[in-house]
Every structure is written in C-alpha cells, then in structure tokens.
Amino acid sequence: MSKKFGVLLISLLLVGIFSTLALGAKVTVTQWNFPLLANEMEVLWKPLIEKFEAQNPDIEIKVEILPWGGRAEKLLTAVAAKRPPDVAYLNEFFLQMFAARGALIPLEKYLSREALARYPESLIDAVTYNGHVYLAPALVSTVGYLYNLRVLKKVGWDVNKLPETWDDLLKLCKMVKEYAMKTGEKIWTIGYPASMEDTLNMTLYPLIWQAGGDVLTPDLKKAAFNSWAGIKALTFVKLLFDEGYAPKDLIQAGLSTNYFLNDEIAMWFGADAWGVSQLLAEDPNLADYAKFGPILKENKKITYGTMGAWAIFRGSRNPKAAAKWVEFLISPENNTFYNKTIGYMSPLKGAPPLYADNPFLGVLETQKVFTRGGLIVKDERRVMDVIKEAQQAVIVGQKTVIEALNDAEKEVNFILEGF
C-alpha cells in the first residue's frame, strides 16, 4: 500500500468517524421552572420530555425546578454572567424587566406563525414589548375569594349568599368578630397576606382596581395609587387589622393553610389554583366545606389574573431547539395536559373548559372574564416593594394612609424615572 493511499484511507476513516459523531450528537435545552406541584417532575415533566425527545431524538431536555424565592434575582444574575437557561418560566410582570435589558429573544424569530396565532390578540398584546413578542403564554388563572362554610354556618351567615361587595364583607367581619368575642374562639374573618414576602397582585392591587383606580398611569411612567381609590383601598386594609378582622401574624408571616383548615378564618383573601392545590393536598375533602364566592366589587368588579409563560433567553446556545421545545409545549394537546395536571387554565384561543365538573377550578374558570394582569414595568419588583412597605407602615401605625401614599408615590416616581 502506497503512502498516499494510506493517508487517503486514514482521512476517509476520520471523516466517517466525525460524520457519525455529528449525526449522533444531541443538543441540550435547559429550562428553569418553579414548583407548581409536589411531585411535578414525575407527573408533569417526565411524560412531556419523553414524548418530545421521541419526536426529536437530536434534542435533550433538562428541566430544573428552582425555589420561587428570589427567582428574579437568580435569573438576572444568570443573565449578567451570560449563563442563562435556554428557556424559563416567567410571569407577565417580568416582561419589561428582562426584555428591556435585551435578555430575551423575540419569539417571532423562531416560533411559527401558526403557533403564535393560537393566542387571542389581547394576550399577544400583553406579551409584546417594543413591537416584539417575548413570551409564549402557558397558563392563566384567576385570583378569587375562598370561603370556609363551616365558619360561616357557625357565625350564622347564609352560605348561599356569599359577599359580593366590600360592604357585604364588612358585615361578615362584624358578625365573625361578635361571635369570637362571645365564645372566646380564636377566629377571624379574613386571611389577608400582608408580609413583605407576599405579592400585592393578589391583595392590595385588586382592591385599588375595585375602588376604581390603578397602581400606575396608563403610560406606566408615574404612580397613580395616591388617589381616592388608593386611599379607600389602603384604609380598607388598615380597618381589617385595626378591628381584628384579620390575624396580625399575617403582617410578618405568610398565610398558612392551617388557618383555613383549622377553621380559624372565614375567607382566604386572594386564593388561586395553587392555593387550592395546597389545601387539597392536606385535606382531600375540602369541597365539603369550602367554596369560592363572587369577585368583590366596590366601584368595579375586577381581580388579578396570573399569566405564566415561556421565554427564550438571548444567551441560549440552541435557540432553534429551544423554540422547538416551546412550540411543543404550547400545542393544544400538550398545553391541555400541562394545565390539567397543574390545575391552571389554558390561554389558547378556543380552548374548551377544562374544569366544568371541578367545584373550585370550575368557578375560577368562569371568573376569568373579570381578570387583568399585573404591572409590566422594568422595575416591577422594586415598585411593589415600595408599596408593600407603605402598606406595612399603615397596618402597624407608623404612618397614616395619606403619609404612606405620599411617600410611596415619590419613591415609585423616582424608580420609574430610571434612577
């Protein structure tokens, strides 16, 4: 065998080896999620991943489930280090925070028109920033008011006429307080989460909207909560704690399921599908004594609606593969499986009711028409923290309602001006 022929043979063998390796090579898509179920990996992600990888043998999916606490900070740190996940779960109020920093990839660049056309126009508008779609909605939910019927019956309230207005709710508050004073039982009307760890999307913000106001101006450039509606809402919250209608422990600690399950509160203020799942995990017979009431109204009947979505990060090494995975997740079949498993609702156009026979989720599904989203501003978390501090200062008596709103307005405007 000549030397030239030997070199040629080795070259051909090497080409064959590298071609085989290339054909067999997989790309990896990493996704960051935040827990919605106790056994989420097993019952939700394992079947979805197996199904996707069978259809796409050249792509490997790695789902990591991280704690909710500090999730924005973790993602921002990963972005700054240029090591973000390929895909992550984001709520709509994080849109500007990441899109304004150039951290997200416009989805219309990689997702098909057919995939984006699955959403109603109102949702597309909600996930669009500077003309680009950055989020692919995965779920929607309604924040409602869950009543403990055992407590209501005990205090003498008609369980077939649950409160519809703030005035109705205050009547219930007085009835529960009178019962507690008469019997000495440890019982309150409202579980109102008011700690610095609790989101205002489910508590104070809906009260401001119900009073006819808003948190920010329509252009999102200035505070709007220092208004008559804001005064009414924060005064209402102050009344709940001043009069002992809500447990004062909730100023420092989150709302434990024990309050509801042990019949210590008549109503869970700001309950959603996730909250119900936590209660059901501890008491499968919850439907025997719990029921969602109407969305409350002062001037307006309105509440917060969660939207969770998938985003592809600009630092992704495999954006095309990541887009394939996202498009797979938002297909009608897979999105229905996803939402039925976790107990949320489908955001897709024409999606059938998923929970017609469910005593809890069926109600929330019908109340979806009264929802609106949260604040979509770059520094949404900072803005909320300022308003949380104002709420706490009022509840503990450090400031009057007017003082707290005036101070918070100045600080929020300072943040929104970009300082």
C-alpha positions in Angstrom: 0.0 0.0 0.0 1.5 3.3 -1.0 2.0 6.2 1.4 -0.5 8.4 -0.4 -3.1 5.7 -0.4 -2.6 5.1 3.3 -3.1 8.9 4.1 -6.2 8.9 1.9 -7.6 5.9 3.7 -7.0 7.4 7.2 -8.6 10.7 6.0 -11.7 8.9 4.8 -11.9 6.9 8.1 -11.7 10.1 10.1 -14.3 11.8 8.0 -16.6 8.8 8.6 -16.0 8.8 12.3 -16.7 12.5 12.7 -19.7 12.3 10.5 -21.1 9.5 12.6 -20.4 11.5 15.8 -22.1 14.6 14.3 -25.1 12.6 13.3 -25.4 11.1 16.7 -24.7 14.3 18.6 -27.5 15.8 20.7 -28.1 19.4 21.7 -29.3 20.2 25.2 -32.1 22.6 26.1 -32.1 23.7 29.7 -35.3 25.0 31.2 -35.8 26.7 34.6 -39.1 26.1 36.2 -40.6 27.0 39.6 -42.7 24.4 41.6 -46.4 24.1 40.9 -46.8 20.6 42.2 -45.3 18.5 44.9 -44.2 15.7 42.5 -44.0 17.9 39.4 -41.0 16.3 37.8 -42.6 12.8 37.8 -46.2 13.6 36.9 -45.7 16.5 34.6 -42.2 16.9 33.1 -41.2 13.3 32.7 -44.1 12.4 30.3 -43.7 15.7 28.3 -39.9 15.2 28.0 -40.2 11.6 26.9 -42.8 12.5 24.3 -40.8 15.4 22.9 -37.5 13.5 22.8 -39.1 10.6 21.0 -40.2 13.1 18.3 -36.9 15.0 18.4 -34.1 12.4 19.1 -31.4 15.1 18.4 -32.6 17.3 21.4 -32.2 16.5 25.1 -34.4 18.4 27.6 -33.2 19.2 31.0 -35.8 20.7 33.4 -34.6 22.3 36.6 -37.1 23.2 39.3 -35.9 26.1 41.4 -37.5 27.7 44.5 -39.8 30.7 43.9 -37.9 32.8 46.4 -35.5 35.2 44.7 -36.3 33.9 41.2 -36.0 37.3 39.5 -32.6 37.8 41.2 -31.4 34.3 40.1 -32.4 34.9 36.5 -30.8 38.4 36.5 -27.6 37.0 37.9 -27.5 34.3 35.3 -28.1 36.9 32.5 -25.3 39.1 33.9 -23.0 36.1 33.9 -24.0 35.2 30.4 -25.1 31.8 31.6 -28.9 31.9 31.5 -31.1 28.9 30.9 -32.3 28.4 27.3 -35.9 28.6 28.4 -37.5 29.8 31.6 -41.0 30.3 33.1 -41.8 34.0 33.6 -44.9 35.8 34.6 -46.1 38.7 32.5 -44.9 41.3 35.1 -41.3 40.3 34.4 -41.6 41.1 30.7 -40.0 44.6 30.8 -37.5 43.6 33.4 -35.9 41.2 31.0 -36.8 42.4 27.6 -35.6 46.0 28.3 -32.2 44.5 29.3 -32.0 42.7 26.0 -32.1 39.4 27.8 -34.8 37.7 25.7 -35.1 36.6 22.1 -38.1 37.8 20.1 -40.2 34.6 19.7 -41.5 35.5 16.2 -37.9 34.9 15.1 -38.1 31.2 15.8 -41.7 30.2 16.5 -44.1 29.6 13.6 -46.9 32.0 12.8 -49.3 29.1 13.4 -48.0 28.7 17.0 -48.4 32.4 17.8 -51.8 32.5 16.1 -53.1 30.1 18.9 -53.3 33.1 21.3 -56.1 35.7 21.4 -54.9 39.2 20.4 -55.3 40.6 23.9 -52.7 38.1 25.2 -50.3 38.8 22.4 -50.6 42.5 23.2 -49.8 41.7 26.9 -46.6 39.8 26.0 -45.3 42.3 23.4 -42.6 44.8 24.1 -41.3 47.4 21.6 -43.1 45.6 18.8 -41.7 42.1 19.6 -43.4 39.1 21.2 -41.2 37.8 24.0 -43.4 35.4 26.0 -45.4 32.4 24.9 -48.3 32.1 27.5 -48.5 28.7 29.1 -51.2 29.2 31.7 -53.7 31.7 33.1 -55.5 31.7 36.4 -58.0 33.7 38.5 -57.4 35.1 41.9 -60.6 34.7 43.9 -62.1 34.6 47.4 -62.4 31.2 49.1 -64.8 30.8 52.0 -64.9 28.3 54.8 -68.6 27.3 55.0 -68.1 25.7 58.4 -67.1 29.0 59.9 -69.9 30.9 58.1 -72.6 28.5 59.3 -71.2 28.7 62.8 -71.5 32.5 63.0 -74.9 32.5 61.3 -74.1 33.7 57.8 -76.2 32.5 54.8 -73.8 30.3 52.9 -76.0 30.7 49.8 -75.3 34.5 49.7 -71.6 35.0 49.9 -70.3 38.6 50.0 -70.4 40.4 46.7 -69.2 43.9 47.8 -66.8 45.4 50.3 -69.9 46.4 52.4 -71.1 42.8 52.4 -67.6 41.6 53.5 -67.5 44.1 56.3 -70.9 42.9 57.6 -69.4 39.4 57.7 -66.4 40.7 59.5 -68.6 42.2 62.2 -70.6 39.0 62.6 -67.4 36.9 63.0 -65.9 39.3 65.5 -69.1 39.3 67.6 -69.1 35.5 67.6 -65.4 35.4 68.6 -65.9 37.8 71.4 -69.0 36.0 72.7 -67.4 32.5 72.5 -63.8 33.2 73.1 -62.9 31.2 70.0 -59.7 32.0 68.1 -61.3 33.0 64.8 -61.0 35.8 62.3 -62.9 36.7 59.1 -60.1 37.3 56.6 -56.8 35.7 55.9 -55.2 38.7 54.3 -51.4 38.0 53.5 -49.6 41.3 54.3 -45.9 40.3 54.8 -43.1 41.6 52.7 -42.9 38.2 51.1 -46.5 38.3 49.8 -47.4 39.7 46.4 -49.7 42.6 46.2 -51.1 41.2 42.9 -53.5 39.1 45.0 -54.4 41.6 47.7 -53.9 45.4 47.6 -53.7 45.9 43.8 -57.2 44.3 43.2 -58.6 46.5 46.0 -57.3 49.6 44.2 -58.8 48.4 40.9 -62.1 47.6 42.6 -62.2 51.1 44.1 -61.9 52.4 40.5 -58.2 53.3 40.5 -54.9 51.9 39.2 -51.4 51.4 40.5 -49.7 53.3 37.7 -50.8 55.7 35.0 -51.8 54.2 31.6 -48.3 55.0 30.1 -46.7 53.3 33.1 -44.5 56.3 33.7 -45.9 57.6 37.0 -47.6 56.4 40.2 -51.4 56.5 40.2 -52.2 54.8 43.5 -52.0 58.1 45.5 -55.7 58.7 44.6 -59.1 58.5 46.2 -59.2 54.8 45.1 -55.8 54.2 46.7 -56.9 55.9 49.9 -60.1 53.8 50.0 -58.2 50.5 49.4 -55.4 51.1 52.0 -57.9 52.4 54.5 -59.9 49.2 54.0 -56.8 47.1 54.7 -56.0 49.1 57.8 -59.5 48.5 59.0 -59.1 44.8 58.6 -56.2 44.7 61.0 -57.2 47.5 63.4 -60.6 45.9 64.0 -59.1 42.4 64.4 -60.9 41.1 61.3 -57.5 39.7 60.1 -54.8 37.9 62.1 -52.0 40.3 62.9 -49.5 37.5 62.5 -50.0 37.8 58.7 -48.1 41.1 58.8 -44.9 39.2 59.3 -45.6 35.6 58.2 -47.3 34.2 55.1 -50.9 32.8 55.2 -50.5 29.2 56.4 -53.1 26.7 55.2 -53.7 25.9 58.9 -55.7 29.0 59.3 -58.3 27.7 56.8 -58.1 24.0 57.5 -58.5 24.6 61.3 -61.5 26.9 60.8 -59.7 29.9 62.1 -60.6 32.2 59.2 -63.8 32.6 57.2 -62.2 33.7 54.0 -58.9 33.3 52.2 -58.3 36.6 50.5 -56.6 36.1 47.2 -56.9 32.4 46.7 -56.0 30.8 43.3 -55.5 27.3 41.8 -52.1 26.9 43.5 -53.6 27.8 46.9 -56.4 25.3 46.4 -53.9 22.6 45.5 -52.1 23.2 48.8 -55.3 22.9 50.8 -56.4 19.8 48.9 -53.0 18.1 49.5 -53.7 18.4 53.2 -57.5 17.7 53.1 -58.9 15.9 50.1 -62.4 16.6 51.5 -62.0 20.3 51.1 -65.1 20.6 48.8 -67.3 19.5 51.7 -66.8 22.9 53.4 -65.1 25.4 51.0 -66.4 27.4 48.2 -65.3 30.3 46.0 -67.5 33.4 46.3 -68.1 36.2 43.8 -65.3 38.5 42.7 -65.6 41.5 45.1 -66.8 44.9 43.9 -66.6 48.4 45.3 -66.8 50.6 42.1 -65.8 47.8 39.8 -65.8 44.0 39.7 -62.3 43.0 38.9 -59.4 40.8 40.1 -55.9 39.8 39.2 -55.3 37.0 36.7 -52.0 35.2 36.7 -50.3 34.5 33.4 -47.3 32.2 33.3 -45.3 32.0 30.1 -42.2 30.6 28.4 -39.3 32.8 27.4 -36.2 32.0 25.4 -33.1 33.8 26.7 -30.7 35.6 24.4 -27.8 33.6 25.8 -29.2 30.3 24.6 -26.7 28.2 22.7 -29.5 26.4 20.9 -32.3 28.9 20.3 -33.8 26.8 17.4 -34.0 23.7 19.6 -35.4 25.8 22.5 -38.1 27.2 20.1 -39.0 23.6 19.1 -39.5 22.7 22.7 -41.6 25.8 23.4 -43.7 25.2 20.3 -44.3 21.7 21.5 -45.4 22.9 25.0 -47.9 25.3 23.6 -49.6 22.9 21.2 -53.3 22.4 22.1 -52.8 18.8 23.2 -49.7 19.4 25.3 -51.0 22.7 26.8 -54.2 20.9 27.9 -52.2 18.2 29.5 -49.9 20.8 31.2 -52.8 22.8 32.6 -55.0 19.8 33.7 -52.0 18.4 35.5 -51.1 21.6 37.4 -54.7 22.9 37.9 -54.5 26.1 35.8 -56.3 27.2 32.7 -55.3 27.2 29.1 -54.5 30.6 27.4 -55.1 29.3 23.9 -57.8 30.6 21.6 -60.9 28.4 21.6 -59.6 26.2 24.4 -62.5 24.1 25.9 -63.4 24.5 29.6 -61.1 22.2 31.5 -62.8 22.1 34.8 -66.6 22.2 34.3 -67.0 19.4 37.0 -64.4 20.8 39.4 -66.1 22.7 42.4 -63.1 25.0 42.7 -61.4 25.4 39.4 -64.7 25.5 37.5 -65.6 28.6 39.4 -62.3 30.3 38.8 -62.5 29.4 35.1 -65.8 31.2 34.8 -64.5 34.2 36.7 -61.6 34.6 34.3 -63.6 37.3 32.5 -63.1 39.6 35.5 -59.3 39.4 35.5 -56.5 41.7 34.4 -52.7 41.3 34.6 -50.0 42.9 36.8 -47.7 45.7 36.2 -45.4 45.3 33.2 -42.6 47.7 34.0 -38.8 47.1 34.1 -38.5 47.6 37.9 -41.8 45.9 38.8 -40.4 44.2 41.9 -38.9 47.5 43.3 -42.1 49.3 42.7 -44.1 46.6 44.5 -41.6 46.5 47.4 -42.1 50.3 48.0 -45.9 49.8 48.1 -45.6 46.8 50.4 -43.6 48.9 52.8 -46.3 51.6 52.6 -49.0 49.0 53.4 -47.0 47.7 56.3 -46.3 51.1 57.7 -50.1 51.8 57.7 -51.0 48.5 59.3 -48.6 48.8 62.2 -49.4 52.5 62.7 -46.1 54.0 61.7 -47.7 56.3 59.1 -51.2 57.5 58.3 -52.7 56.3 55.0 -52.0 59.8 53.4 -48.4 59.9 54.6 -47.7 56.4 53.4 -49.2 57.0 49.9 -47.4 60.4 49.6 -44.0 58.9 50.5 -44.6 55.8 48.3 -45.6 58.0 45.3 -42.4 60.0 45.5 -40.3 56.8 45.7 -42.1 55.0 42.9 -41.9 58.0 40.6 -38.1 58.2 41.3 -37.8 54.5 40.3 -39.9 54.9 37.2 -37.8 57.9 36.1 -34.9 55.4 35.8 -32.8 56.3 38.8 
